[in-house]
């Protein structure tokens, strides 16, 4: 992963609704405009929806998402396209949309939190998250309680003696060697808009992150956005994001 990859922060409710409207209008519009029998037009509409879902699985963006600068990602790997999770999400979306004429998904999207990782029912079931496409997140600094300063300008694996991630993504930095509460390979830190993304890599003593409601232990494998000025705890080692 390069430092210029899209910044994985949640997309706003407005962007999500607009992207969905574009996709629905495109799918329905193609069927309506064709001067063919109803069955043929329905088949074409289904085919268009299927193609958009496959493109979304491969690239992370349907037509509407591309136009509104949002992307679909796996929650456990928010920098990579969703693959089969996009197809599962499409079926779950239909289960919510068809009985309510498309009303329920809109209600679920409008009830999500713009500033966090709260997701809709069908996103939670499929393991996906909709992120905003932002280019070139600014480097951030990780300031340890002992005064050590570490600049995060690309995905970085931290630990006492960390191993690289599969595929060699990002860099590897040995830190906190004198703190036994920090695992050998503890966490992944990625620069993001307004702060960093922190992913616990199944560490023994866990990774905790601060937000407006307090300090919370991270679920291993799930990235969490941490704003500048907030604290992150790797085991017992405290750091501040600046």
Secondary structure, DSSP 8 states (H G I E B T S, - for coil): --TTS---EE--HHHHHHHHHHHHHHHHHHHHHS-S-HHHHHHHHHHHHHHHHHHHHHHS--HHHHHTTEEEEETTEEEEE-THHHHHHHHHHHHHHGGGTTHHHHHHHHTS-TTS----HHHHHHTEEEEE-------EEEEETTS-EEEESS-EEEESS----TT--SEEEE--TT-TTS-SS-EEEEEETTEEEEEE-S-SS-EEEEETTEEEE--TT--EEEETT-EEEETTEEEEE-
